[in-house]
Amino acid sequence: MFNNRLSKYLLLLISFVIITGMVIYSPEEGMYPLSEIHKLDLEKAGLKISAEEIYNPNSVSLIDALVKIGGCTGSFVSPDGLIITNHHCGFRAVNAASTPEHNYLKNGFTAFSHEEEIPAKGYTVRIMESYKDVSQEILDAVKNVTSLEERAKIIQQKRKEIATEASDKKNSIVASVSEMFIGQTYILFRYRIIRDVRLVMVPPRAIGEFGGESDNWIWPRHTGDFTFMRAYVSPDGKAAEYSKDNVPFHPKKYLKVNPNGVNENDFVFILGYPGRTYRHRPSQFLQYQEDYQLPYISSRYDWAIKQMEEIAGNDVKLQLKYASFIKGLANTMKNYRGKLRGLKRLNLIEKKQHEEDLLQAFIENNPKLKNKYSNLLNDIDAVYQKMLDEAESSLWIKVFRRISSTYKIFNYFIEHSKELLKPESERKSSAAIVNYIKNATANVDVKLESRILKKMIADAMNFKNGNSIKAIGNKFSSENEIEKFVDKILTSELFDENKIDQLLEKNYNELKESKCSVIQFFISLNDQINEINKENKIADAALSKLMPQLTDVKRAWKKESFIPDANSTLRLTYGHIKGYKPADAIYYSPITTLDGIIDKSMLGGEYEIPDVLRKLYETKDFGRFFNKKLNSIPVAILYNTDTTGGNSGSPIMNAYGELIGVNFDRAYEATINDYAWNDSYSRSIGVDIRYVLWITQKIGKADHLLTEMGVTLN
């Protein structure tokens, strides 16, 4: 395939490049692993402290102030375990604690003592204790294994084995082995776990989410996206579930808060836990994203959001019920639309294909490489073509699993029935699964679920190119038939409190013999999911062998080392407070102010602000956080660091390692960062520490928190 794409002109060009020794290369970005920090010339970039003060494996350093909280990052800002992260990172906890009578989500919350702090249900904190390269140990285990499936299985088992040995539950230490380069590099990380996390101060939603979905992924931004939490441990310092006897955790390190903020062009750096990037993936991966995943998932999430908004209407109870779900779907939806736009605007697939053509020519012109890697790109293409062929059915299942509570209930139900086939001593906790199923079926949102099931079944009826959901196939010839079957699902035995106990006593073999069409539907669906998972494992196993070879060839071609894709492990990125040009004749400055909030508030809706905020502005009650240069209070900042999902809540630090902001987003053009980075459009967005402190003092009435952070009010 790849050789066919090369023209004679291109071959001549490549020959020239090889002969002259030129390297066609675009400057790369940086989400640097800890191992790379000491190789960077941070002093030249503007850093005023040593690299050892950022990370020193033999002593306390700034990374000891970093935490992973949920899917986000946070940082300690006091000796008593006070953590700052994003409002949207604490959203789920605030939403869960809110009721129509005590709507903390809408009105905000401040605890004026430790006793008043509210448990953040379901949240844990991870603090990195150490890391170690275990690549050789893992790769030695598969040195003579030729079967790709067996190789992948052994690697997974070895990773689990190493992590288990390195964990220390007694001392609240858990470990995991992260794959840095596919099939090539593996790092063991050890984390201290804290299980008692509490809400301390949350701004009103109109501040913490100012601009809502209209401004999400957009600059200029005016969102006060921050929340304070606190980590607690048992009196002996170990991880413990919530208890009134627990005490604040005392971190090895906490960040100094600099209330003076930053100016344009100032050096900044970020430490955090970026989720996933895919910059080393081939063109076929991008084709899968552009043609299938991004458009399909974003369109279905958009549809689901509209259903919930319509059903909730003005019902506050339903609005709270759907709030976290809508927020999660909406964030992904807009992110995917931004990526789709970026892929097309930058012609990224075509550029990646061009690079692969150059690489193939490089291989063909080197006898040694040709002998070893001549078919490499074609082999990678073959793996991805199978994924592309089955994209519709695979993505349908992915969306169905995400938005349908009925699917989740039946999935647990089937898994429970399989456990009943095992000896009682080998079963997972059946009581917990049964309780979940009963609670979930009793509280299923029938109106919403009915719409979701009808929509998803109708979707599957229109698949092309051989894609098919076998449980659906061509069983329904009209909307009326789909509607009848959906009603049958939602009135089945599993949703009948008088029959559910009897049904939960049946093992999987007994279920397979059932004449119930609903049970057979979900068993068939479960079987297909297992088939897809098996195919995915085969593909992953093949790529784990092929991608290291691709990396090796690229290193030989470009004569340089690469930064591994982000994988939720601790990374550093650095840059400067810097604006950009998103389009012709437009320039965005890098700092927004309170004046912009007041201007936008005239639009109402998502731009409504609390009366107290408007009054503070009108009376010019700015305190020490007023900036004379801007003639206002700074609100948000823009900078050219390299971030992605997971960096939400990451501390933005100045040249001296002091906290001057909290990262929370990227500009719309930078949603493409997961696939490619460029200084001309890749910009991250954070809330300025001056706005955080001003809101904390003036609206949260939390002078005590400023004092705890060492911020003077004069």
Steps between C-alpha positions, in 0.01 A plus 500: 500500500769746604728443203210573267458845653851609407547695183824509302541859610476399864751223455746746350440734792564223750816394326620857522416517870680175573807591296536850646416389854213748535234419758148628431383580848247720672572619854343268756300572812564377851314309770826396660523193728695545824798321347534775238484810722875516566572484126311823430655846490237650726730778615529630145120489468464715813497273807657665807527190718695181436351193333571311825252726679234378260590133522759337721458125563729526803334794669177698532410702190204670334355177367430398861234773506318346202198271530287303263136545597240310301585553136662836577807653659520708817765643729550551871502867597533476877668280761157373606410311184310780324474421128412727211356354181229592251132563567417252225726242666302527824169537316385142564560529874325838526210372293466190720498715817238739361125485552225741393511636859882524520606557141877532542540455126306818430587709806851383587628380835754604763602301806614729780648216703626149437180364654290673234689351205285265290614151391574485127337163441686268266816714488850381583838672483818345357846636578794365300763346727750360250555368149725233350569376147399131482511468120777240494328280756178499297658458158723216625183309586394498133844474337430164334122528462387510135121491544370859512204407720721310742752786504232754588362271771842446660580873494168578670559230762856620564385861541240389750750279684757781534232747616365254758848440644565875522169578671480534876138511614598521864669834434245620243732452202366375167710443190442478129716437197439751220586438136692803372581383146274220370669163546831663586524705822334434837523704820397391850328779694423480873227724644386587850119479521276727709135393523346778708461811285273791596361811336628820661396787274311501170402816310142538372441317173450833321868573580654152489325425171455853367426485128386136520519300181501815285847589629628146555826451300483867401722806546455770625389329820372642830434187707589469868566128463641414842407306813673438831501153658685347793667161544450311827666191648454296815682624814784254426549657155357217292230510235152461645142544392317807633491526878454793735815379674716545189749785489630723218781346297837675526674486160877491455469809282240764420509779245558861592217716368616818328214754516675731254425276202671532161542731202505438125814313384584372850647148520266238647506123546244237589520167679208264460350172388403540131269219391557371147663631184541315170774686318703191416205316343489443122273669244239223519439582865422859402278377219301295752462811714398733216267267311338312787569563868492879523188566290295205628566540872465879499167482314356234734616681813341819366176309451510352854564842657197647323282215627603562862456875473155456350390246763638704792346829389475726805501213752795580734512144632536357149748772405723392791449135408620555144760771569815285523391274213427795271824673593710193420329437166509868400870532573582199282260611227654844457853360531430250223352767276809714553725205414296424189530859387873498572562177311331639192639852527858377538466212249664291770425162340655611173806634683538178696468296179764720340733434793438126464584521131826671588570237762429215256739656249763529774458128572515405132824694451679326788572130424529407867172668592328373187581142590352543848222757462387499137149376587468685832262775387288255301474271804385793715250594230354148501434518876320832471298406192318234702417764763371734229285223353328442837493861617123556497405201716794554736413867557129423536583273790734761649224764497234259624716400797556869582147638485269207582440410864301195381811363332699546822233322704477202265878481472528464879212254492674275245835524679323403825345197330846390381633527855229255611665234283810513721544329837375734772851546641624638164218746430534876510289679760155409370325702771650826374405421138146400597456820704621708206260326259201541731572867571565575134184327374289672766632841398525464122395815316234337283417806290864572409593134463210435266622774267859375513408139421277598207766728356784249531300210354392718207865600448612139478235426240674738258854362510691453175815324378424173676480653847227350713379476858403134502249545781310739273579396143185547292257398772298820488323625189339812645526758778192343656677164534803669659273685744325178603832325564632794705185492713560127545856568623387759753218280636702176503551280806815686598294814555227317693574509873282191549701290253852638517617279791402184315672623186821583686524138619549368146848427375623586153421159350144525625468849353618376161211252501251777577221566249496869596590709195635781720747271677605350166548851359747597770679163497553539126623855553735383775637228270574754227672732748721208603578432133592865443716503813679188373561662160628815672744295707629331184545842335672639811729197509596554137562872554708430810740320268478740206501841670843455668639423154335816363654704782845352432479582128383855574791551738741385231332727246470817708815435703334603825323358803126536560283592795252219575131575461320612814360210703374648830848504654664809646642736237652847472429757230622858476446814297400864533191715552424556136215599268439370148324555168212252453400641161578770250502854649428374854741508794417372850674663797604257775330648810129566554352715777196555715383764252445221248277313745282807548478553123397139437252503789278734297419197280343307790446124482833322543657841561287594799702596807414508871372838622785513751756488219339789317482702822869440573582625152279807524641600840855423380558272798813342352736487797861412433424300186437798273759527222591856405648401165174334393288747698290207623519161672662233277272199446649252252837449335615346173836325444673277247568198721413150379198358686210262450220335700623411850686831525180653634589639842875500430689779677638772276830613654727795435877497452547456877262205532224709661131444424359772273199319350309176450477338156150405388462495122644547153402737223268349238782481245708305754253212540708347220791480751424134558615429145742785427645813661608829348602825663285702261172362634563281807396708801392393847270697730517547877331703769728776633587458869403862561142427398500181709613688809264793443197269462611296802523812713212712375236241405610193695567719807791264560774724637606201709596309184714788373670511838554122488667543160724776633335776296488835678195717440675838513 
